[in-house]
Structures are given as C-alpha cells and as structure tokens.
Amino acid sequence: MASRSRFLFLVTVVVLALGLAGAGAPAASLASSQVAAPAPGAAALAGIGQATPTSGTVASVPGQGAVEAPRVLAKAVILADEATGQVLFERNAGAARAMASTTKVMTALLALERLDERKVVTIGAGPPQVGEESLRLQKGERLTVRQLLLGLLLKSANDAGVALAEAVDGSEAAFVRRMNRKATALRLSATHYVTPYGLDRPGHQTSARDLARLWEVAMRRADFRSLVATRSARISGGPLSLRRFVSTNQLLGSYRWTVGGKTGFTNRAGRCLVASASRGGRRLVAVALGSPNAFADVQALFEHGFSNFVRVRLADRGQPVSVAPGRPTELQTATAADALVRLDQLDQVRLTLPPGSSGGAGGEAALFTSGERRLVRVGLDPLPGTGPTPTSTVVPTPTNGGSAPTATGGPVAGGGAGGPPGATLTAGTVVGVGPVPPGAPAPAIDPFLRRAPP
C-alpha cells in the first residue's frame, strides 16, 4: 500500500498548491475572468475524469477534500475531454433546446467540406433579406468563401450563412436538408435544423451533448480551428464600420487557454456557447445552453476540468481478474486500462463484472467505476493455465524505475506496458490506481464523442 499512499499524497500536494495559487481568480463574471498561470505542479495533472454529480459535493477521502461541482447557471451543460470523449460533468446534456447561432458550427463545417476557401461567391437575392446580425451583404457583391466564413463565425452574420448555403447547394432549403443529413450521419439524435443561421424557429434545436460532438468533429479540421481562433477580421467592401469586427467569443481575450468557440443568443435560446480550451497537454470542450452568462459558465467548467482530475492507470494488459474474493483467477485483462478520475475518488475505483459472470469464458467486458460513475470498459480473456496466481487485491507498483506524478508535465511516469505486475483485480473491491506509462495513447472512452466522422 506504500506505493499508492505516496501516489495519492503527491497528487494531494499538487491540488493544494493549485488551490493556494488560484484562490483569487473566481470565474463568476467576465470582469473577474482573467486566470493566473497555474502553479508549477499543475502540469502533473495529466488527464481529466468522469462526470461529477450535480448535487454540489461528494464524500471526501483521506488526504483530499471533497471536490465541488462547478457553479454554472445554464439550463444545459456538458464538459468533456476531447482526446478521449470522456464526460467530466453534465447537466440536462441530452435535452433538446434552442441553439441560436451555435447553428453556424454545422454551416461552417459543411461549407469547408464542400467549398475551397478561395472560391469567389456572388451574393444572390437571399442573403440581403435575412435580419438580425449581418454583414449588410448586397446582391451582386463578390466575396471569397473565407471572408464569408469569418463573417459567419466571428461576427455571427446571418446573411453570411445564407450566402454560404446558396454557394454549396443553390438554395437555403437544399442546404438545410444537407445539414439534417449530416446530423443524422453523426447520430446527433436531439438535433434538427430549420435555418443555416439559428434564429428561433419551431423545431430548430440541439442538445449540449450533440453540440459537443459536432464541435469535436469540426475541430479536427485545421481550417476550422484557424477560423474560430481568430480574434478580429476586416472584410473589404461595404461600409467600413460593418466590415471590420472582432469575435463575439469574449473568452478569446479573457481566458488565456481558449482555443476557439462559437456563441449564440436569442430570446428563446438564451446565452449559448461551445468552446475548447487547452492547458497542460489537455484539451477540453464545454457547452452551455440557456445561460444568463455563458462565458462565465464555460470558464467555470474549464477550471473544474483542469484542476480536479488526473489520468491514472487502472490495469495493465494481462492482469489477472477474479470474479469475487477468494475465487480462482481464470480471467485476465485483454488490454491496458487508463481513465480520468476525479481527485477525491482515487480511493473509490472498483471493477464490476457483467451479471452472471462465472469466470473462465472470456469474451466479456468488465467496467471500472469511481464512486458511482462509469469510467472505462476493459475486455477479458481466459487466463492461460500457468499455475496459481495471487488472489489478494494489492496496489500495482511502478516498474522500470517509474515513480508517482511529478511537476514535469505530460503523462506521469511508471507502470508496466506488458503483463500483470503481480496484482489480481477482484470484482467489487477497491482497485489500486497507478501512474500512466510515458507515451501511452489516450483511451477512447466515449465512442459517441470520439467516433471517426463518416
């Protein structure tokens, strides 16, 4: 147990250092949203964890106080790790809601898939008829696709959305049908589009989870990332005051780790925002729908993810598994298992086998949980008949001279990449977590958020 105790002690020291360093940086409003640089130990937090309960706090464990849920006011929110898809926090994430101009994420994605950014578009009769936020486009005017995309994503211009829709499919109606086909292909089950720009219309809706999925797909494109990371732009033609603008995403200037985002607002939708932030080698995606202050909500979500979770190794490949205490070990893990665990739940990780498992059959999958939260599945294979194996649950110790997390950044060192380190995992009992070996790939925990796009 000494190895695990040292590991948990060092993680606790890091968290306390972060708390002392950031105590003066609340995220309640944009006026107070400048966040100090993390303490040197922040880089040791090399991952993020699973969704937290929404009731505020959970029971603490020795050496680590209870982690509070982020203080957010939005009607629906989600926070996830972009590398693994693992959900860190969510509330009403599957509920269908109005999405306002976050609609334009899909419009931009389809335009980038179908058009060259250098293509010149001649404005037709449709774009000048759209109200609300606009570039004041005129019929017959000529702009490039990139100029229209900058107007769409930075200024949130509705007429730019119609111009791009007509450039792709000839009409707004045909483009909206394409949007809905793409939503179906991405299995965005709560999403339906009526316009390419997002003004309130009956049936125009998405969910926080769907929007996070769509954003993750769009952010795989370098051209999309470049656009949403742009803080200001100038488009030639028209009244100068209307063609020079800054991004509506205020996090680009107030939260230093912001990678990009897209805002939205209507009376029905409230304040909406989807955004990414990168810190300490990790990138998070956050969504807030129906918020009085979406910038403050998303920043609070980011701080929760960056400060309160650590990536740990739960099992090595080939580690023996017993279906119950005292039972023979006839199974082994088919792969290594890593997960992102909340700091106050590092002593609560357990292995659960499917109902009816009797051992020996293989082809099954066990589930790791922390507290009552699902973490990651691991496949099980029959254990080769090589004689008796230990049946007590002990903490895996680092191999190859590994050690507990340090302040050097990146994945923590230690752990074996091959066979079991001598510990048997027993279903229903606490699993000793350990450091992740250097260079270990990020696990694909949530296939919905991380599935390859069609």
FENNORCOR-V122615 format. One record per backbone hydrogen bond with DSSP energy under -0.5 kcal/mol. NH is the residue of the N-H (numbers start at 1). CO is the residue of the C=O. E is the energy in kcal/mol with one decimal. If there is no record, write none. Layout:
NH&CO&E  NH&CO&E
This chain:
5&1&-2.3  6&2&-2.5  7&3&-2.1  8&4&-2.9  9&5&-2.5  10&6&-2.3  11&7&-2.1  12&8&-2.3  13&9&-2.2  14&10&-2.0  15&11&-2.2  16&12&-2.6  17&13&-2.3  18&14&-2.3  19&15&-2.5  20&16&-2.2  21&17&-2.1  22&18&-2.1  23&20&-0.5  25&22&-1.8  32&29&-1.0  33&30&-1.6  42&39&-2.6  43&40&-0.8  44&41&-1.6  45&42&-1.7  46&44&-1.8  47&309&-0.5  50&340&-0.8  51&87&-1.4  52&88&-1.0  57&55&-0.6  61&64&-1.4  64&61&-2.4  68&66&-0.6  69&56&-2.9  72&70&-1.2  75&289&-1.0  75&290&-1.0  76&289&-1.9  77&91&-2.2  78&287&-1.7  79&89&-2.5  80&285&-2.5  81&86&-2.3  82&80&-0.5  82&283&-2.3  83&283&-0.6  85&81&-2.8  88&79&-3.1  89&79&-1.4  90&52&-0.6  91&77&-2.3  95&92&-1.2  97&206&-3.7  102&99&-1.8  103&100&-1.6  104&101&-1.8  105&102&-1.7  106&103&-1.2  107&103&-1.3  108&104&-2.5  109&105&-2.3  110&106&-2.4  111&107&-2.1  112&108&-2.5  113&109&-1.8  114&110&-1.7  115&111&-2.4  119&116&-1.7  121&143&-3.9  123&121&-0.6  123&141&-3.2  129&126&-1.7  130&127&-1.7  140&123&-3.0  141&138&-2.1  143&121&-2.2  145&119&-2.0  146&117&-2.2  148&144&-2.1  149&145&-2.5  150&146&-2.4  151&147&-2.1  152&148&-2.4  153&149&-2.9  154&150&-2.4  155&150&-1.0  157&151&-2.5  158&133&-2.9  161&157&-1.1  162&158&-1.7  163&159&-2.3  164&160&-2.3  165&161&-2.1  166&162&-2.5  167&163&-1.8  168&164&-1.9  169&165&-2.5  170&166&-1.7  175&171&-1.7  176&172&-2.3  177&173&-1.7  178&174&-1.6  179&175&-2.4  180&176&-2.1  181&177&-2.0  182&178&-2.4  183&179&-2.2  184&180&-2.0  185&181&-2.4  186&182&-2.2  187&184&-1.2  188&183&-2.9  189&187&-1.5  191&188&-1.6  192&205&-2.6  204&201&-2.1  205&192&-2.2  205&203&-0.9  206&97&-2.6  209&93&-2.6  211&207&-2.6  212&208&-2.0  213&209&-2.1  214&210&-2.7  215&211&-2.6  216&212&-2.2  217&213&-2.0  218&214&-2.5  219&215&-2.6  220&217&-1.2  221&218&-1.8  225&221&-2.2  226&222&-2.2  227&223&-1.6  228&224&-2.3  229&225&-1.1  230&227&-1.3  233&245&-2.6  235&243&-3.6  242&239&-1.6  243&239&-0.7  243&240&-1.2  245&233&-2.5  247&231&-2.9  248&154&-1.7  250&248&-1.3  252&249&-1.6  253&250&-1.3  254&250&-1.0  255&251&-2.4  256&254&-0.5  258&255&-2.1  259&276&-2.9  260&276&-1.2  261&228&-0.7  262&274&-2.6  264&272&-1.6  266&270&-0.8  270&266&-2.7  271&291&-2.0  272&264&-2.8  273&288&-2.2  274&262&-1.9  275&286&-2.2  276&260&-2.5  277&284&-1.9  278&257&-2.5  279&282&-2.5  282&279&-1.7  284&277&-2.7  285&80&-2.6  286&275&-2.5  287&78&-2.3  288&273&-2.5  289&76&-2.7  290&269&-0.7  291&271&-2.4  297&293&-2.0  298&294&-2.6  299&295&-2.2  300&296&-2.2  301&297&-2.1  302&298&-2.5  303&299&-2.5  304&300&-2.0  305&301&-2.2  306&302&-2.7  307&303&-1.9  308&304&-1.6  310&341&-2.1  312&339&-2.7  313&434&-3.3  314&312&-0.5  314&337&-3.1  315&337&-1.6  318&333&-2.3  319&316&-1.4  321&331&-2.6  322&425&-3.1  323&328&-0.5  327&324&-2.2  330&328&-1.0  331&321&-1.3  332&381&-2.4  333&319&-1.9  334&379&-3.1  335&379&-0.5  337&315&-2.8  339&312&-2.2  341&310&-2.6  341&339&-0.6  343&308&-2.3  345&342&-2.4  346&343&-0.9  348&345&-1.8  350&369&-2.4  351&429&-0.8  352&367&-3.0  357&354&-1.8  363&380&-1.8  364&380&-0.5  366&378&-2.9  367&352&-3.1  368&376&-2.6  369&350&-2.3  370&373&-2.2  371&348&-1.0  373&370&-2.6  375&368&-2.8  376&368&-0.7  378&366&-2.4  380&364&-2.7  381&332&-2.9  383&330&-2.6  386&384&-2.2  394&392&-0.8  396&432&-0.5  402&399&-1.5  409&406&-0.6  420&318&-0.7  424&392&-1.1  425&320&-3.0  426&424&-0.5  427&322&-2.6  427&425&-0.5  428&351&-2.8  429&426&-1.9  431&349&-3.4  433&431&-0.6  434&313&-2.2  440&437&-1.7  445&84&-0.8  445&443&-1.3  446&84&-2.1  447&445&-0.7  450&446&-1.9  451&447&-1.3
